[in-house]
Amino acid sequence: MMKSTELYYLFADLLRYPQDNYRELAESTSKVLQDVYPEAAQMLSPFVDYIREHDSDAWEELYTKTFDVQPVCYLDLGYVIFGEDYKRGAFLLHMQNEQLMINNDCGTDLPDNISNVLVLLTKHHNQAFLNELTGQIVIPAVEKMIGEFAQARVELKIRVMRKLHNAIIQEELNQGNVYRNVFESLLCVLKEDFAEAPAPLSNEEILTSQHHKAFFGKNSINAEVHTIATNYKLD
């Protein structure tokens, strides 16, 4: 059970492209965490410090370097879990339907983008669905994202040794990419709020025909998957 739905909106905005209020957003997230999730607040602290100490140009460059240009990790949960497998299209279709059902405007991002999914978690009223989605998709995806930062740091050291470094890369080499702290803090919150969520399934078990029906209430989705895969150029 969520202790603070506001916090999910705050994390959703932290993982979107930085706007003018990004510093205030980071401060607000930290304050809410300190009140209800002190351990997660401590995890977020390096990120908040970085945002305090840098200007909007640095925020934007870090975000772009982390998620857009040769990204450290991807923000679309279906891609994180399934990669290029056809199951990604199936999951994306289901998320689109769930987002439409709760009237969540996903903007220009995909319906399985982590920010859109965090908002969905606050609006959806089926707790069994939320537990399954969080336990089997969201938490495993965030864990994989965190793992990507460790690998990225190793690769970063190799690039630095080849003299391909600048001020931001050197800073990251010293303290690590602070978006990792955002994901670690979010993971702490998710695991506390969804402690009763089912354990993750294997990729072979997720989105089988039986799981389609149980999780999303559908028996056959092949035609719809083909359509959405074509629309989003997933195949």
N, C-alpha and C positions, 0 to 999 in steps of 0.2 A: 504494500500500500504506500502510495506517494505521501511524503511528509510535506512537500511543497511543489504544486504544479507550476508555480512561477519559475522555479529553478529550471524546469525543462525548457521553457521559452527562452530563458537567459542562455542556457547552453546552446540552444538552437541558433541564437543570434551570434554567439561567439564563434560558431563554426561557419558563418556566412562571411562574405567579403567585408572587410572592415569599413564602417561608416564613420561619420564625424563623432558620433557618441560612443565610439569603441572603448575609450578609457573609462567612461562612466559605466558602461556595460560590464566591463571587467570588475570594477569596484563593487557594483551591485551584486554580481554573482558571488564574489568573495564574501560579502556581508551576509547574504542569505545562507551560504555554506557554513559560515562561522556559527550561525544561530542553530542550525539543525544537523549539519554534517561536519563537525570540526576536523575530522581526519581528511575528508575531501578538500576542505579549505586549505589545509597545509599543503596538500598535493598541488593545488592550483597556484600557490603563492609565487613560484618563479615566473609563471606567465603574467600574473598581475604586475609584478615588479618590472618585467620587461615592457609592458604596455605603458606603465607610468613613466618610464625613463626614456622612451623613444617617441618620435612624432609619427604622424599619419603616413608619411612616405615609407618609413621603416616597417610599419604594420602591414601596409599593402605589399611591400616587397617580400616580406616573410610569408604572408599568406599565399601569394602567387608562386613563390619558390616551393612552398610546401605542398600545395594542392593543384596547381595548374601547369607549371612548367617542369617537366620531368618530375612529377609528383612523388613525394615520399609515400603517400598512401592516397587511396581514392575515398570519396565521401559517399558513394552510392553503395548501399549495403549489399544489394544483389551481386554487384561486381566483386566486392570484397569476399563474399562467401562462395560464389559460384564461378567467378572468372568469366570465361567465354562460353561456358556450358549452356545448353539450351534452358536449363532450369532457371538461369538468370531472367530470361524473358517471361517465364511462367510466374516467377516471384514478382517481377515488375508489374505484370498485369494485375495480380492480386492486390498489390499495394495501391495501384491506381484506383481500383474499385473501392478499396477501403477508404482512401482519401476522399473520393467523391461522396461516399456515404456520409461522411462527417462534415462535408462542405469545407474541406481544407484547401485553400488556394495554394498550390505548390509553386506558383510563379514560373520561372524559366528552368527551375531545377526538376530533376526526375522525382517521381513520387516516392522512390526508395532512398532519396538523398537523406543523410542522417538528420539534418535539420528538420525536414518535413516529417520524418518518422518520430522524432522527439515531440513535435507538436501533436501528432496523431495519438501518442501515448497519453496525452492530457485530455483529449476530447472523446476518445472511444469509450463506450460504456460497457463493453463486453470484457469483463475481467479475465475470463478464461482465455479469450483470444489474446489479450495484452500479455498475460503470463507466458503463453506459448511463443508469441512473437518475440518477446524480450529474451526469454531463456534460450530459444533455439536459433535466433537470428541476431538480435541487437547486441547482446553481451558477447557472443563469439566474434562478431564483426569488430567490435571495439577492441577486444583482446588482440585480434590480428592486426589492427591498425597500430596499436602500441608496439607490437613486435616489429613492424616495418620501420619504426623510428630507430630501433637498435641496429638493424642492418644498414639503414641509411647513414648512420654515424660512422660505421666502419668504412663504407664507400667514400664518405666525406673525407676521412683521414687520408685515403689513397689519393683523392683529388688534390688535397692540400700539399701532399708530398710532391705532386707533379707541378706545384707552383700555380695551380688554378684557384687562387683564393682571393677574396676581397674582405672588407670589414665585417660584413654580416656573416660570411662563412667562418671567419676566424672566431667571431663571438660564439657561433653555434658549436664550433669545435671545443671551445672552453666549457660551455655549460649545457650543450644539447639544444635541440629544437624545442622551444617552449610549448609548442602545440601538443607535444607528447604529454605535458602536464595537464592540459585540458582533458585529453582522453583518459588519463589515469584518474583524474578527479571525477569525471563522468562515470567511469566504470565503478568506482567506489559507491557512488549514489545508486546506480542501477542495481548493484548486487545487494545493497541494503533494502531498497524499495521492493525488489522482486526476489526476495530470498526464497519464496516458495515456488518460483518458476521452474518448469521442467528442465532437465539437463539437455544440452544440445544433442541433436541427432547427427548421424553421419551424413555426408553429402548424398550417399546412396539412398538414405531413408527420407530425406527432405524432399517434399513435393513429388512423392510417388502418387499414383492414382488414389490410393486410400488416404494419403495425407492431404491431397487436394480437397477431398470431400470433408474430412474431419476438421481441417484447419480453416478452409475457406468456403466450405459449403458448395463445392462444384464437383461434378463427376468427370466432365471432359472439357479441356480448355485448349485443345490443339489449335483450332482455327483462330481463337482469340490471341493465343501466344504468337502465332505467325503474324497476325496483324500488328501487334504492338512491337514485335521484333523488327518488322519492316519500318514502322514509324520512327523508332528510335535507333535504327541501323545497328541492331544488336547481333545480326547473324552475318 
